[in-house]
Amino acid sequence: MSFRSPEFAGLYSAMVIMALSSAPVGAAEPDTVSGTKSPESAYSATSKPKSSDSSISRAPSENVKDSASPATTSPSTLSGVTSKTDVKSSEENAKFSVNNKSAKTEAKSDTKSDDPKKVSTATIKRGKSKLLDTPPCLNWLDPDVDPKAVIMCVHGLGLHNGTYKDFGERMARLGYAVYAVDVRGFGSYMASKDRSRQKMNFESCLDDVSKTLHFIHKVHPTLPVFLLGESMGGGIALRVTSEHPELVDGLISSVPAGDRFHQGKTNLLVAFKLLTSPNKEFDVGTGVINQATEKSGLKEMWSQDKFARLNLSARELCQFQSFMNDNHKSVKLIKKTPVLMVQGRQDKLVNPKGTRQLYDNIVCKDKEMMMVDNAEHLIFEEGQFDEKVIQKVDKWVSAHLTKQDSGQISSK
């Protein structure tokens, strides 16, 4: 058997994933998390399941001319957002057309809203910009409120930027400019004409996120920028913060651990797939959904979401697990950036002990662990937060509003 043969590569990958089954976790988690700054870090959070027809904003490929190109925008485009009615489909979204010369905004909506509480949802058209290439992106702004900070969101495995719609709208009302991007291989990328963009690629994803952060700093040069991620997105946010601390004024990382319940069984299946058909996609989403939630409404909405990706290849899953395990190294590089780490106590997918171990290994002393008593795996996505979670995040971010290294962002 040649060392360069596909058979050897598959066998080697199988051995790798067995070795990467999970990083060791610490001792059993205490009832009350030590090291938190206030008693409200642990509380009961109840979430109402969403129905399958929930109005979630998307960034679909059918709304754009070139689905292979990343989303772009410009400072003048984002400054002219006006209040729109709630969006129930991508066709009703405010659509932004970027002109590289004049950057004029073309917002479309059937009716105007007289309700000042309505928040505009911008689906930024994808195309090439002379300013910067960024991934498919959504943003939420309240036109009647001057933003006090920016929150950029990164979604979890199999999900997409539209899952942050409810969170984005709620935080916009509190005075935040909220952005959410698609990760390579998910969301709008699934319809890309470039097949390489349809596959998971963490190296390109990290570059996408850092470029978007650079761009956000140019759009909002005086505002602090906070990076929020959940599950896989939490791991991506950790990695970007460790590699580019100058771009992140504060990190909110939700369930970022790669330590999963029933992981041994999953690894055996993936190892078998690696030996037989490493690049063939198979259904992993159904199992993830069933572990992530017991809410029938959320299960239905998630499984029927046309922008959710339920099928992945064994090679992609091996790449995913390796990336998540490496975050045990990344957290040790976060020395100055404030961190709020979040974990649901009722999470049946990610082991809370793994998240706690990541938290303990963060070098920065300005860190806080928030355990949400009744929360499952998702906390910020798909509207699974409650008002206590929002209040806690707002309070934590507000306490870290001083812009760090203002004007010192270097261009790539």
C-alpha positions, -999 to 999 in steps of 0.1 A, spaced: 0 0 0 15 33 -11 18 61 15 2 84 -12 -27 60 -19 -63 69 -10 -65 37 10 -36 48 33 -51 83 36 -84 68 47 -67 45 72 -46 73 86 -76 96 89 -95 69 108 -66 66 133 -65 103 136 -101 107 145 -99 80 171 -71 98 187 -90 130 185 -121 116 202 -121 142 229 -97 163 250 -98 153 287 -121 173 308 -117 185 343 -134 175 375 -172 175 380 -188 208 377 -199 224 410 -235 235 414 -224 271 416 -197 282 391 -167 298 409 -150 328 396 -182 345 383 -185 382 389 -221 383 401 -247 358 413 -269 365 382 -244 345 361 -263 314 369 -301 315 366 -331 298 351 -336 306 314 -368 292 298 -371 293 260 -403 290 240 -400 266 210 -405 283 176 -430 271 151 -418 259 117 -430 290 100 -410 313 121 -399 345 102 -362 340 100 -342 363 77 -320 345 52 -294 354 27 -305 332 -1 -286 326 -34 -317 333 -55 -316 369 -44 -282 375 -58 -266 375 -92 -235 355 -82 -239 331 -54 -202 322 -55 -191 357 -46 -189 368 -9 -211 395 5 -199 431 4 -211 464 16 -198 499 24 -199 524 52 -224 546 33 -246 516 26 -250 507 62 -255 543 74 -287 548 55 -308 520 68 -345 528 74 -371 510 95 -390 482 77 -417 458 86 -409 424 100 -395 401 74 -412 368 67 -392 358 37 -360 367 20 -379 384 -8 -393 409 17 -360 417 32 -344 451 27 -321 445 -2 -288 464 -5 -271 470 -38 -235 481 -36 -221 505 -63 -184 507 -59 -184 543 -71 -214 558 -53 -224 531 -28 -261 541 -31 -286 522 -11 -316 506 -27 -340 495 0 -371 477 -10 -402 470 11 -439 467 4 -450 488 34 -434 512 58 -436 507 96 -448 534 119 -437 513 149 -404 527 162 -396 493 177 -393 477 143 -357 469 134 -344 468 99 -329 436 86 -304 441 58 -296 413 34 -264 425 18 -260 415 -18 -230 394 -27 -206 408 -53 -171 420 -56 -162 452 -38 -130 473 -43 -131 479 -5 -131 444 8 -144 408 2 -165 395 31 -187 364 35 -225 364 30 -237 387 58 -268 400 75 -270 430 98 -296 444 121 -298 482 130 -323 504 148 -325 536 127 -337 555 158 -309 545 181 -272 555 178 -253 522 182 -230 521 212 -212 489 201 -210 463 174 -217 426 178 -205 402 151 -221 367 152 -208 333 140 -232 304 137 -229 268 147 -224 236 128 -250 230 101 -267 264 107 -264 298 90 -264 335 97 -302 338 96 -305 319 129 -294 351 146 -324 371 134 -343 372 167 -311 380 187 -300 406 162 -333 424 163 -335 423 201 -299 436 206 -304 463 179 -332 478 200 -307 480 229 -284 501 208 -261 476 190 -252 471 154 -254 434 149 -238 414 120 -239 377 113 -219 359 86 -221 325 69 -193 300 75 -177 283 45 -197 253 36 -230 265 52 -259 288 45 -256 307 12 -223 289 4 -242 257 -2 -256 272 -34 -222 286 -45 -211 279 -81 -176 274 -67 -177 238 -53 -147 246 -30 -169 271 -11 -196 244 -6 -172 225 17 -161 232 52 -128 251 53 -117 265 86 -86 282 73 -107 302 48 -134 307 74 -109 323 99 -97 346 71 -133 355 63 -141 364 99 -109 385 103 -116 404 71 -151 411 81 -139 424 115 -115 447 97 -143 460 76 -166 465 106 -139 486 122 -138 507 91 -176 511 91 -177 519 128 -142 534 136 -152 547 170 -172 517 183 -159 487 202 -165 454 184 -175 423 202 -173 388 186 -200 363 195 -201 327 184 -221 296 194 -210 260 193 -187 257 162 -191 295 160 -180 298 196 -148 278 187 -142 300 156 -147 331 177 -121 318 202 -96 311 175 -100 344 158 -97 363 191 -65 343 200 -49 351 166 -62 387 161 -68 403 196 -64 438 180 -97 432 162 -118 420 191 -127 443 221 -146 415 238 -154 378 232 -187 360 239 -182 323 233 -212 300 238 -207 262 242 -173 262 223 -161 228 235 -155 199 213 -163 175 241 -196 158 232 -218 133 248 -218 98 232 -188 108 212 -172 74 211 -202 60 191 -200 89 167 -162 84 162 -167 47 153 -192 57 126 -170 84 112 -140 61 112 -159 35 92 -171 62 68 -135 74 64 -124 39 54 -152 33 29 -163 67 15 -145 96 31 -159 123 8 -195 111 6 -219 131 26 -243 114 50 -270 125 75 -255 138 107 -279 166 113 -308 145 125 -287 131 153 -273 166 162 -308 180 163 -321 152 185 -293 157 210 -294 195 209 -330 199 218 -361 182 232 -384 209 219 -406 196 190 -411 230 175 -374 237 174 -367 202 159 -392 208 132 -380 242 123 -344 232 123 -349 200 102 -370 218 76 -348 249 73 -336 249 37 -305 268 46 -295 243 73 -270 217 62 -277 183 76 -253 162 55 -215 162 60 -187 140 49 -165 120 72 -135 140 61 -153 173 70 -163 159 104 -127 149 111 -116 184 102 -143 198 125 -133 177 155 -97 185 151 -104 222 149 -126 222 180 -100 202 200 -73 227 191 -92 254 210 -77 240 242 -45 256 229 -62 288 216 -77 298 250 -42 299 265 -33 326 240 -62 349 250 -43 371 275 -59 406 274 -93 403 256 -123 401 280 -142 369 277 -178 359 286 -182 321 282 -218 307 281 -231 272 286 -265 257 291 -269 233 320 -294 212 301 -271 208 270 -272 171 259 -249 177 230 -218 194 244 -205 184 278 -205 214 301 -173 201 317 -154 207 284 -166 243 283 -156 248 319 -121 235 312 -117 259 283 -128 287 306 -103 277 333 -75 278 308 -81 313 295 -52 334 306 -70 368 307 -82 376 342 -111 396 329 -133 365 322 -167 353 333 -186 321 331 -224 322 326 -243 290 333 -279 291 320 -299 267 342 -327 257 318 -310 263 285 -302 235 260 -274 236 234 -286 267 215 -288 299 235 -284 328 211 -295 312 178 -331 304 167 -345 327 194 -337 304 222 -326 331 246 -348 347 272 -348 382 286 -324 374 314 -298 362 289 -302 395 269 -299 416 301 -268 397 312 -251 401 278 -261 438 276 -247 444 311 -214 426 304 -209 444 271 -218 478 286 -191 472 312 -165 468 285 -175 496 261 -141 514 262 -127 511 227 -93 493 229 -64 504 207 -87 528 189 -73 536 155 -46 509 158 -62 483 135 -38 474 109 -51 467 74 -44 433 59 
